[in-house]
């Protein structure tokens, strides 16, 4: 089995050429290909969302949008190859 290290980023795709200094949420994944890396990362963030306690209110006291609508949608923005796994 040839395992590789991938970086999976979440968020909305950016088309503009402007620089953004805000950190993008990302996950490091060991997988055999890009599709497996994306699937593992999605499974991880969905499981993490279920297991972590959340604050359902915004700063002004109203309900958060993702709580009202049900589940939060995760979009894979990019899957990048980071290198071979040696060990």
N, C-alpha and C positions, 0 to 999 in steps of 0.2 A: 504494500500500500504506500503510495506516494502522497504523504500529507504536506499541505502547504499552509502558510499563515496568510489570512486575509483581513482587511480592515473594512467593516461594513458601516456605512454612514447612513443616518436617518434624517429625514427632513424633506422639504420641498426642493425640486430641482431649480437651480439658478441659471438663468440664461444670460443675464447682464454681465458685463466685464468689470463690474465694480468689486472692490475688495471688501470682504466682510471679516471683521476681527472677532466676531462672536463665535465661541466654540460650538462646533457641531457635535451632537451626540453620536458616538461611534462605539463599536464593539470589535474586539479582536477575536477571530474565529479560526480554528484549525479545521480544515476540510480538504477534500480532494479536488473540488472545482468551485467556480463562482456560484453556481446554483445551489449547491449544498451549503456554502457559506451564508448565502442570503437566507435560506430556509432555517438554518440553525440560529442565526441572529434574530430573526422574527420570533421564533419559538421562545428564545431567551427573554426578549423584552416583554412579550405578552405574559409569560410566566412571572416575571419580576413585577409587572403591574398588578397582578392578582395578589401576590404575597406581601407587598409593601403597604403599610397603613397610609391613608391619604387624608389630606385636608380637602373637604368638598366645597369650601367657601373661598371666594376671592377676597382681596384686601378690603373691598367695600361692603362685604357681607352677603353678596349674591351668590347663587350656586354657579359652580364652574360649568362651562359648556359641555365638556366631555362627560360629566356626571349626569347632566340632564338628558343628553342624547343616548346614553348607554355606554358604549365602549369607544375608546380612543383609537383612531386609525393610525397605523404606522406605515410610512412610506420609505422604502429603501431608496436612498439618494444615490449611493455609489457603492460598488464592491471593488476594492483595490487589492491587488496582489502585493504582499509585503515580503515574502521570501520563503525559503524552504525550512521545514522543521527538521532539525538534525537529531534531536533526542527522541 
